[in-house]
């Protein structure tokens, strides 16, 4: 078994080929920026690289409808772009990238369930938490973290927590997981931002905290300490998945929050401590948003450093 200060790192070159245009904020440079920061900080020395496989139809349709998958396959262009909504576009390279992104979380799950690693970080794109059972949205095609969660449930995990700290409400994850008693979803999200939905979770398995525009780390800490922790302690998850968005950072133009790097450090430490108490340390973190490249790279690297236990 690898040393405890080594985690699995999953990505794939296909994630760099999906390109929705030079002015689009969800760009290939996001994955490159994170990888570069991990390299120059020396963190890459503590990561074991795995090439993300292509998620299979069976793995994808565990949380997406077969009709939706068929729609995406039929809509994929031979060249150019196909608009699925105002900011989500299919390219000739989108579906391979999206399958790799979902496949990364599947492989990460297998690595952890086989006790080869305690933790994994998936540096992938396109992101996934806005993708619903039968729809795209917010740059997302397949709900990567939900694909991984259902793979873990099929592998025998009885209780899974999903923590989503992206600045945008993970409405796709909420829709897919609503009422799933084996999964507890907890999130913070900024009000008055895309997707402009106020969560009203059916089934009682979701704890979503909306933050006002301009909220800083104090609001984050209040949400975690007064809303998340009691629910997590009661639920006692066996495995923790993270939708890791870094767009609540004050420099991110797509967000409206004022988080600082130390807020991501604090949050990561809290989640690691929870995983150590209840999950035998088992965490899979999956990249979602983050569109200021400098802030994304720095905060993602701090997050990985925290997952390694080096903070």
C-alpha positions as CSV (number, residue, x, y, z in Angstrom):
1,X,0.0,0.0,0.0
2,X,1.3,3.5,-0.8
3,X,2.5,5.7,2.1
4,X,-0.3,7.7,3.7
5,X,1.1,10.9,2.4
6,X,0.5,9.8,-1.3
7,X,-2.8,10.2,-3.0
8,X,-4.1,9.2,-6.4
9,X,-4.1,11.9,-9.1
10,X,-6.4,11.3,-12.1
11,X,-6.5,13.3,-15.3
12,X,-6.2,12.7,-19.1
13,X,-5.0,14.7,-22.1
14,X,-8.5,14.3,-23.7
15,X,-9.7,16.8,-21.0
16,X,-7.5,19.5,-22.7
17,X,-8.9,19.0,-26.2
18,X,-12.6,19.9,-25.5
19,X,-12.6,23.6,-26.3
20,X,-15.7,25.8,-26.4
21,X,-13.9,28.8,-27.8
22,X,-11.2,31.3,-26.8
23,X,-13.5,33.6,-24.9
24,X,-15.3,30.8,-23.0
25,X,-14.4,30.8,-19.3
26,X,-14.4,26.9,-19.1
27,X,-11.1,26.5,-21.0
28,X,-8.5,23.8,-21.2
29,X,-6.0,26.1,-19.4
30,X,-7.9,25.4,-16.2
31,X,-6.5,21.8,-16.0
32,X,-3.1,22.9,-17.1
33,X,-2.9,25.7,-14.5
34,X,-3.8,23.3,-11.7
35,X,-1.2,20.7,-12.9
36,X,1.5,23.4,-13.2
37,X,0.9,24.6,-9.7
38,X,1.1,21.1,-8.3
39,X,4.4,20.7,-10.2
40,X,6.1,23.9,-9.1
41,X,5.0,23.5,-5.5
42,X,6.5,20.0,-5.3
43,X,3.1,18.5,-4.5
44,X,3.2,16.4,-7.7
45,X,5.9,14.3,-6.0
46,X,3.3,13.1,-3.6
47,X,0.7,12.2,-6.3
48,X,0.5,8.9,-8.1
49,X,-0.7,9.6,-11.7
50,X,-3.5,7.6,-13.3
51,X,-4.9,8.1,-16.8
52,X,-8.6,8.5,-16.6
53,X,-10.5,5.7,-18.5
54,X,-13.6,6.3,-20.6
55,X,-16.7,5.9,-18.5
56,X,-18.9,3.2,-19.9
57,X,-22.6,3.6,-21.0
58,X,-23.6,1.5,-17.9
59,X,-21.7,3.7,-15.5
60,X,-23.1,6.9,-17.1
61,X,-26.7,5.6,-17.1
62,X,-26.6,4.8,-13.5
63,X,-27.4,8.4,-13.0
64,X,-28.4,9.7,-16.4
65,X,-31.2,8.5,-18.6
66,X,-30.3,6.3,-21.7
67,X,-32.2,8.8,-23.8
68,X,-30.0,11.6,-22.7
69,X,-26.8,9.7,-23.5
70,X,-28.2,8.9,-26.9
71,X,-29.2,12.5,-27.5
72,X,-25.6,13.7,-26.7
73,X,-24.1,11.0,-29.0
74,X,-26.4,12.0,-31.9
75,X,-25.8,15.7,-31.4
76,X,-22.0,15.5,-31.4
77,X,-20.8,17.5,-34.4
78,X,-18.1,16.4,-36.9
79,X,-16.7,19.9,-36.7
80,X,-17.6,23.2,-35.1
81,X,-19.8,23.8,-32.1
82,X,-23.4,22.8,-31.3
83,X,-25.1,25.0,-28.7
84,X,-27.1,23.0,-26.1
85,X,-27.8,26.1,-24.1
86,X,-26.5,29.6,-24.0
87,X,-23.1,28.7,-22.5
88,X,-22.7,24.9,-23.0
89,X,-21.5,23.7,-26.4
90,X,-20.7,20.3,-27.9
91,X,-17.5,20.0,-29.9
92,X,-16.1,17.0,-31.8
93,X,-14.0,16.3,-28.7
94,X,-16.5,16.9,-25.9
95,X,-17.9,13.4,-25.4
96,X,-14.5,11.8,-25.1
97,X,-13.4,14.4,-22.6
98,X,-16.7,14.1,-20.6
99,X,-16.3,10.3,-20.5
100,X,-12.8,10.7,-19.2
101,X,-13.9,13.1,-16.6
102,X,-16.6,10.7,-15.3
103,X,-14.2,7.8,-15.8
104,X,-11.7,9.5,-13.5
105,X,-14.1,9.4,-10.6
106,X,-15.0,5.8,-11.3
107,X,-11.3,4.8,-11.3
108,X,-10.7,6.8,-8.2
109,X,-13.6,5.0,-6.5
110,X,-12.1,1.6,-7.4
111,X,-8.7,2.6,-6.2
112,X,-10.1,3.6,-2.8
113,X,-12.5,0.7,-2.4
114,X,-9.6,-1.7,-3.1
115,X,-7.6,0.0,-0.3
116,X,-4.8,1.1,-2.6
117,X,-5.3,4.7,-1.6
118,X,-7.1,6.7,1.0
119,X,-7.7,9.8,-1.1
120,X,-7.8,10.9,-4.7
121,X,-7.9,14.2,-6.6
122,X,-9.5,14.3,-10.1
123,X,-8.1,17.2,-12.2
124,X,-10.6,17.0,-14.9
125,X,-13.0,18.9,-17.2
126,X,-15.7,19.4,-18.3
127,X,-17.1,19.9,-14.9
128,X,-20.3,18.0,-13.9
129,X,-22.4,19.3,-11.0
130,X,-24.9,21.2,-13.1
131,X,-25.7,18.2,-15.3
132,X,-29.0,16.7,-14.4
133,X,-30.5,13.3,-15.1
134,X,-31.5,14.3,-18.6
135,X,-30.0,17.7,-19.3
136,X,-26.8,19.7,-19.7
137,X,-26.2,23.0,-18.1
138,X,-23.5,25.4,-16.8
139,X,-20.7,23.9,-19.0
140,X,-21.5,20.3,-17.7
141,X,-22.4,17.2,-19.7
142,X,-22.1,14.2,-17.3
143,X,-22.4,14.6,-13.6
144,X,-19.0,13.2,-12.8
145,X,-19.3,13.0,-9.0
146,X,-22.7,11.4,-9.2
147,X,-21.4,8.8,-11.6
148,X,-18.7,8.0,-9.0
149,X,-21.1,8.0,-6.1
150,X,-23.4,5.4,-7.8
151,X,-20.4,3.3,-8.7
152,X,-19.4,3.3,-5.0
153,X,-22.9,2.4,-4.0
154,X,-22.8,-0.5,-6.4
155,X,-19.5,-1.5,-4.8
156,X,-21.1,-1.9,-1.4
157,X,-20.6,1.5,0.3
158,X,-23.7,2.1,2.5
159,X,-23.4,5.8,3.3
160,X,-21.8,8.5,1.2
161,X,-21.6,12.2,1.8
162,X,-21.2,14.7,-1.0
163,X,-19.8,18.1,-0.1
164,X,-20.1,20.8,-2.9
165,X,-18.4,24.1,-2.2
166,X,-18.5,25.5,-5.7
167,X,-19.9,29.0,-5.8
168,X,-22.8,27.9,-8.0
169,X,-25.6,25.7,-6.7
170,X,-25.0,22.1,-7.8
171,X,-28.5,21.8,-9.1
172,X,-27.8,18.7,-11.2
173,X,-26.3,16.8,-8.3
174,X,-29.3,17.9,-6.2
175,X,-31.7,16.6,-8.8
176,X,-30.0,13.3,-9.3
177,X,-29.4,12.5,-5.6
178,X,-32.7,13.9,-4.1
179,X,-34.3,11.3,-1.9
180,X,-31.4,8.8,-2.2
181,X,-31.2,7.8,1.5
182,X,-27.7,6.3,1.1
183,X,-26.3,9.8,0.2
184,X,-26.2,13.0,2.2
185,X,-25.5,16.1,0.0
186,X,-24.2,19.3,1.7
187,X,-23.4,22.4,-0.2
188,X,-22.8,26.1,0.0
189,X,-23.7,28.3,-3.0
190,X,-24.0,32.0,-3.8
191,X,-27.5,33.4,-4.2
192,X,-28.2,35.6,-7.3
193,X,-25.9,33.5,-9.5
194,X,-26.4,30.8,-12.1
195,X,-28.4,28.6,-12.1
196,X,-30.8,31.0,-10.3
197,X,-32.4,28.2,-8.3
198,X,-33.2,28.2,-4.6
199,X,-32.8,24.6,-3.5
200,X,-35.9,22.9,-1.9
201,X,-34.6,19.4,-1.4
202,X,-37.2,16.6,-1.4
203,X,-36.4,13.6,0.7
204,X,-34.6,15.2,3.5
205,X,-31.1,14.1,2.4
206,X,-29.7,17.5,1.4
207,X,-28.4,20.4,3.5
208,X,-27.9,23.4,1.2
209,X,-26.8,26.8,2.5
210,X,-27.3,29.9,0.3
211,X,-24.8,32.7,0.9
212,X,-25.5,36.3,0.2
213,X,-23.5,38.2,-2.4
214,X,-20.2,39.4,-1.0
215,X,-20.1,36.7,1.7
216,X,-16.6,35.9,3.0
217,X,-15.0,33.1,4.9
218,X,-17.0,34.0,8.0
219,X,-20.2,33.0,6.3
220,X,-18.6,29.8,5.1
221,X,-17.5,28.8,8.6
222,X,-21.0,29.5,9.9
223,X,-22.5,27.3,7.2
224,X,-20.2,24.4,8.0
225,X,-20.3,24.7,11.8
226,X,-24.0,25.4,12.2
227,X,-25.5,23.4,9.3
228,X,-23.1,20.8,7.9
229,X,-21.3,19.2,10.9
230,X,-24.2,18.1,12.9
231,X,-25.8,16.4,9.8
232,X,-22.5,14.7,9.0
233,X,-21.9,13.5,12.5
234,X,-25.4,12.0,12.6
235,X,-25.1,10.4,9.1
236,X,-21.6,9.0,9.8
237,X,-20.6,8.6,6.1
238,X,-18.3,5.7,5.1
239,X,-16.9,7.7,2.1
240,X,-16.7,11.4,1.3
241,X,-16.9,12.9,-2.2
242,X,-16.1,16.6,-2.9
243,X,-17.3,18.7,-5.7
244,X,-14.4,21.1,-5.4
245,X,-15.1,24.4,-7.1
246,X,-12.7,27.3,-6.5
247,X,-14.9,30.1,-7.9
248,X,-16.0,31.6,-4.6
249,X,-12.5,33.2,-4.5
250,X,-12.7,37.0,-4.4
251,X,-10.8,37.2,-7.7
252,X,-13.2,35.0,-9.7
253,X,-15.3,37.2,-12.0
254,X,-18.0,34.4,-12.3
255,X,-18.6,34.4,-8.6
256,X,-19.9,37.0,-6.1
257,X,-18.1,35.8,-2.9
258,X,-15.1,37.0,-1.1
259,X,-13.3,33.8,0.0
260,X,-9.6,33.8,0.5
261,X,-7.0,30.9,0.1
262,X,-7.1,30.4,3.9
263,X,-10.8,29.7,3.7
264,X,-10.1,26.8,1.4
265,X,-7.4,25.6,3.7
266,X,-9.7,25.7,6.7
267,X,-12.5,23.9,4.8
268,X,-10.2,21.2,3.6
269,X,-8.9,20.6,7.1
270,X,-12.4,20.2,8.4
271,X,-13.3,17.7,5.7
272,X,-10.1,15.7,6.3
273,X,-10.8,15.6,10.0
274,X,-14.4,14.4,9.3
275,X,-13.2,11.7,6.9
276,X,-10.6,10.6,9.5
277,X,-13.4,10.2,12.1
278,X,-16.0,8.4,10.0
279,X,-14.6,7.3,6.6
280,X,-11.3,5.7,7.4
281,X,-9.9,8.8,5.7
282,X,-11.5,8.0,2.4
283,X,-12.0,11.1,0.2
284,X,-12.4,11.6,-3.5
285,X,-12.2,15.3,-4.6
286,X,-13.4,16.2,-8.1
287,X,-12.6,19.6,-9.8
288,X,-15.7,21.6,-10.6
289,X,-15.5,25.4,-11.2
290,X,-12.8,28.1,-10.8
291,X,-12.2,30.5,-13.7
292,X,-9.5,32.9,-12.5
293,X,-6.5,30.8,-13.4
294,X,-4.2,32.2,-10.8
295,X,-6.8,31.8,-8.0
296,X,-7.9,28.3,-9.2
297,X,-4.3,27.0,-9.4
298,X,-3.3,28.3,-6.0
299,X,-6.4,27.2,-4.1
300,X,-6.6,23.8,-5.8
301,X,-3.0,23.2,-4.8
302,X,-3.7,24.2,-1.2
303,X,-6.7,21.8,-1.2
304,X,-4.5,19.0,-2.5
305,X,-1.9,19.9,0.1
306,X,-4.6,19.6,2.7
307,X,-5.8,16.2,1.4
308,X,-2.2,15.1,1.8
309,X,-2.2,16.2,5.4
310,X,0.6,18.7,4.8
311,X,-1.0,21.9,5.9
